[in-house]
Amino acid sequence: QEIKKERKRQDDKFGADRDHHPFEWLPILGEEVGEVNKAALETYYNQADEAEYRKELIQVAAVAVSMIEGHDRNINKNSNNHEKRL
C-alpha cells in the first residue's frame, strides 16, 4: 500500500508513463539507493529515527516498480511494432 502511494506521488510529480531507457533509470535508482545508504548510516551512527530509512526504502521500491512497468510497456510496444511489420 505504501509503495502504491509513493508510486502515485512520483507519477504526479514526474508523469505516469515515463519510458526511460534502462541507462536512464539506473542513475535514478542509484540516487534513491544512495539516500537509503545515507539514512542507514545516520540511523546506525547517529541513532537517527529509523522512519527516514524506511521511507527511503519505499522510494527505492517505487522506482523499481516504475522501472518494471516502463520495461513492460516498452516490450509490449516493441512486440506490437514487430507484429505490425510482419
KOLMARTOR-409534 format. One line per 8 residues: number of its first residue (from 1); their letters; for each residue x, y, z of N, C-alpha, C. Coordinates in steps of 0.1 Angstrom, whole numbers, plus 5000, padded with zeros to 4 digits. Example, Ala and Ser with C-alpha at 12.3 -4.5 7.8 and 13.67 -1.06 7.14 Angstrom:
# residues 2
1> as> 5132,4943,5078,5123,4955,5078,5132,4967,5078 ~ 5128,4978,5071,5137,4989,5071,5129,5000,5079
//
This chain:
# residues 86
1> qeikkerk> 5008,4988,5000,5000,5000,5000,5009,5013,5000 ~ 5019,5013,5008,5028,5024,5009,5035,5026,4996 ~ 5039,5015,4989,5046,5016,4977,5037,5022,4966 ~ 5025,5017,4966,5015,5023,4956,5013,5038,4958 ~ 5012,5042,4971,5011,5056,4974,5023,5064,4969 ~ 5035,5059,4971,5047,5065,4966,5047,5066,4951 ~ 5043,5055,4945,5042,5054,4930,5033,5066,4925 ~ 5022,5067,4931,5013,5078,4927,5019,5092,4929
9> rqddkfga> 5026,5094,4940,5033,5106,4943,5043,5109,4932 ~ 5051,5099,4928,5061,5100,4918,5054,5103,4904 ~ 5044,5096,4901,5036,5098,4889,5031,5112,4888 ~ 5026,5117,4899,5021,5131,4899,5032,5141,4897 ~ 5043,5138,4902,5055,5147,4901,5062,5146,4888 ~ 5064,5134,4883,5072,5132,4871,5065,5128,4858 ~ 5052,5124,4860,5044,5119,4848,5043,5104,4850 ~ 5032,5099,4845,5028,5085,4847,5035,5075,4838
17> drdhhpfe> 5037,5079,4825,5043,5070,4815,5057,5073,4812 ~ 5066,5072,4822,5080,5075,4819,5086,5063,4813 ~ 5090,5064,4800,5096,5053,4793,5111,5055,4791 ~ 5118,5056,4802,5132,5058,4801,5139,5046,4796 ~ 5150,5048,4790,5159,5036,4787,5165,5031,4800 ~ 5168,5019,4801,5174,5014,4813,5186,5022,4818 ~ 5194,5027,4808,5206,5035,4812,5201,5049,4818 ~ 5189,5053,4816,5184,5065,4822,5178,5061,4836
25> wlpilgee> 5172,5049,4837,5166,5045,4850,5177,5043,4861 ~ 5188,5037,4856,5199,5033,4866,5204,5044,4875 ~ 5207,5056,4870,5211,5067,4879,5199,5071,4888 ~ 5187,5071,4883,5176,5074,4892,5175,5065,4904 ~ 5176,5052,4900,5175,5042,4911,5188,5043,4920 ~ 5199,5045,4914,5211,5047,4922,5211,5058,4932 ~ 5205,5069,4927,5203,5081,4936,5194,5077,4948 ~ 5184,5070,4945,5175,5066,4956,5182,5056,4966
33> vgevnkaa> 5190,5047,4960,5197,5037,4969,5208,5045,4977 ~ 5214,5055,4971,5223,5064,4979,5216,5070,4991 ~ 5204,5074,4989,5196,5080,5000,5193,5070,5011 ~ 5191,5057,5007,5189,5047,5017,5202,5045,5024 ~ 5213,5044,5017,5226,5043,5024,5228,5054,5034 ~ 5226,5066,5030,5228,5078,5039,5219,5076,5051 ~ 5206,5073,5049,5197,5071,5061,5201,5060,5070 ~ 5206,5049,5064,5211,5037,5072,5223,5042,5081
41> letyynqa> 5232,5049,5074,5244,5054,5082,5240,5063,5093 ~ 5230,5072,5090,5226,5082,5100,5219,5074,5112 ~ 5211,5064,5108,5204,5056,5118,5214,5049,5127 ~ 5224,5043,5121,5234,5035,5128,5244,5043,5136 ~ 5250,5053,5130,5260,5061,5137,5254,5072,5146 ~ 5243,5078,5142,5238,5090,5149,5225,5086,5156 ~ 5222,5074,5156,5209,5069,5163,5197,5078,5158 ~ 5197,5081,5146,5186,5089,5140,5174,5080,5139
49> deaeyrke> 5163,5086,5137,5150,5080,5136,5150,5070,5124 ~ 5146,5058,5126,5146,5048,5116,5135,5050,5105 ~ 5126,5059,5108,5115,5062,5099,5120,5067,5085 ~ 5131,5075,5086,5137,5080,5073,5143,5069,5065 ~ 5149,5060,5071,5155,5048,5064,5143,5040,5057 ~ 5133,5038,5064,5121,5031,5059,5115,5038,5047 ~ 5114,5051,5049,5108,5060,5038,5116,5059,5026 ~ 5129,5059,5027,5138,5058,5015,5137,5044,5009
57> liqvaava> 5136,5034,5017,5134,5020,5011,5121,5020,5003 ~ 5111,5026,5007,5098,5026,5000,5100,5034,4987 ~ 5108,5044,4987,5111,5052,4974,5119,5043,4965 ~ 5128,5035,4970,5136,5026,4961,5126,5016,4955 ~ 5118,5010,4963,5108,5000,4958,5099,5006,4947 ~ 5095,5019,4950,5086,5025,4940,5093,5028,4927 ~ 5105,5032,4927,5113,5034,4915,5115,5021,4908 ~ 5118,5011,4915,5120,4997,4909,5107,4993,4902
65> vsmieghd> 5096,4995,4908,5083,4991,4902,5081,5000,4890 ~ 5084,5012,4890,5082,5021,4878,5091,5016,4867 ~ 5103,5012,4870,5112,5006,4860,5106,4994,4854 ~ 5101,4985,4862,5094,4973,4856,5083,4976,4848 ~ 5074,4986,4852,5063,4990,4844,5067,4996,4831 ~ 5077,5004,4831,5082,5010,4819,5088,4999,4809 ~ 5095,4990,4815,5101,4979,4807,5090,4971,4801 ~ 5080,4968,4808,5069,4960,4802,5062,4968,4791
73> rninknsn> 5060,4981,4793,5054,4989,4783,5062,4989,4770 ~ 5075,4990,4772,5084,4990,4760,5084,4977,4753 ~ 5084,4966,4761,5084,4953,4755,5071,4951,4747 ~ 5060,4955,4753,5047,4954,4746,5047,4963,4734 ~ 5052,4975,4735,5052,4984,4723,5061,4978,4712 ~ 5073,4973,4716,5082,4968,4706,5076,4955,4700 ~ 5069,4947,4708,5063,4935,4702,5052,4939,4692 ~ 5044,4949,4696,5033,4953,4687,5039,4959,4674
81> nhekrl> 5049,4967,4675,5056,4972,4663,5061,4961,4654 ~ 5067,4951,4660,5072,4940,4653,5061,4932,4646 ~ 5050,4930,4652,5039,4923,4646,5033,4932,4634 ~ 5033,4945,4636,5028,4953,4625,5037,4952,4613 ~ 5050,4950,4615,5059,4950,4603,5057,4936,4596 ~ 5053,4926,4603,5051,4913,4597,5039,4913,4588
//
